[in-house]
Amino acid sequence: MPLDSRREVPFAPLNLTLSQQQHCRDLTFQLLDRTLRSFDERDASRDPVSGSPRHHASLDSTRWKQLRTQTNASLYSERTSDTNTPRDLHLPGDNWDNPCVLLAVGTIESNLSEVMFGLETPDFLSIQVRSETLGKQPLDGVVLAQIAGLTEADPFQFMGVTWMVGEQSWPLNKVVRPRDFMQQELSVVRMGSELDTR
């Protein structure tokens, strides 16, 4: 099945049964719940000196590796080499092979609609445009199964299974091969415990 002139999709669209769709929903919302719980735990932890919440300025650099940073936000991955450090894993089930934990922290000063329009990716084309314009990194892929889409009550909702392949720009693309992955994706607005929107 051709994707465009650059690459061919190695997978056919997924025709998920209702049971499989429900399993994807359950797993995704379990991960969301555990992620929000982990966020609440981290947000509640206080710096012993200043008493302020731990944000990216005071994250433990032996545990978190900074991948990217901008003025008000940073992206980190959890280091896995130190086995004495507790991993920030709140994963359902026990069949996870070398999971990667990413943490984005910071602030976005805007109203919810503007933030969500900036984050909204209801189809693969919007993901691709975002990657190539903001990240300057070519990205191919396709939504293999859409489990939930936008509704009048939730105009930013999307849940689906997506295949993506990313490649480096020149000159790195001469030595680094493209890498592909599949992901279960969710975009939704939820109210937190203190009525802050997430």
Residue pairs with C-beta under 8 A, 6 or more apart in sequence:
1 8
1 9
1 12
2 8
2 9
3 9
3 140
3 141
3 142
4 140
6 138
6 140
7 140
7 165
9 141
9 142
9 163
10 163
11 142
11 144
11 163
13 144
13 145
14 144
14 145
14 161
15 145
16 24
16 145
16 147
16 161
21 145
21 147
24 147
24 159
24 161
24 184
25 147
25 148
25 159
27 92
27 93
27 184
28 159
28 184
28 186
29 186
30 92
31 90
31 91
31 92
32 186
32 188
32 190
34 90
34 91
34 92
35 90
36 190
36 192
36 198
37 90
38 88
38 90
39 198
40 192
40 193
42 54
43 53
43 54
44 53
45 53
45 54
46 52
46 53
46 54
47 53
47 54
47 58
55 105
55 106
56 66
56 69
56 73
56 74
56 76
56 105
56 106
59 76
59 103
59 105
62 79
62 82
62 85
63 78
63 79
63 82
63 85
64 76
64 77
64 78
64 79
64 103
65 76
65 77
65 78
65 79
66 74
66 75
66 76
67 75
67 76
67 77
67 102
68 74
68 75
69 75
70 106
72 106
72 107
72 108
72 109
73 104
73 105
73 106
73 107
73 108
74 104
74 105
74 106
75 102
75 103
75 104
76 102
76 103
76 104
76 105
77 100
77 101
77 102
77 103
78 87
78 88
78 100
78 101
78 102
78 103
79 85
80 87
80 98
87 101
88 101
88 103
89 96
89 99
89 101
91 99
108 115
110 118
112 189
112 197
116 156
116 189
119 156
119 187
120 126
120 156
120 158
120 187
121 127
121 130
121 158
121 185
121 187
122 149
122 150
122 158
122 187
123 143
124 141
124 142
124 143
124 162
127 139
127 141
127 162
127 164
128 139
128 140
128 141
131 137
131 138
131 139
131 166
132 138
132 139
136 169
137 166
137 167
137 168
137 169
138 166
138 167
138 169
139 164
139 165
139 166
139 167
140 164
140 165
141 162
141 163
141 164
141 165
141 180
142 162
142 163
143 160
143 161
143 162
144 160
144 161
144 162
144 163
144 182
145 160
145 161
146 158
146 159
146 160
147 159
147 160
147 161
148 157
148 158
148 159
148 160
149 157
149 158
150 156
150 157
150 158
151 157
154 188
154 189
156 187
156 188
156 189
157 187
157 188
157 189
158 185
158 186
158 187
158 188
159 184
159 185
159 186
159 187
159 188
160 184
160 185
161 182
161 183
161 184
161 185
162 182
162 183
162 185
163 180
163 181
163 182
164 180
164 181
164 182
164 183
165 178
165 179
165 180
165 181
166 178
166 179
166 180
167 173
167 176
167 177
167 178
167 179
168 176
189 197
189 198
190 197
190 198
191 197
191 198
192 198
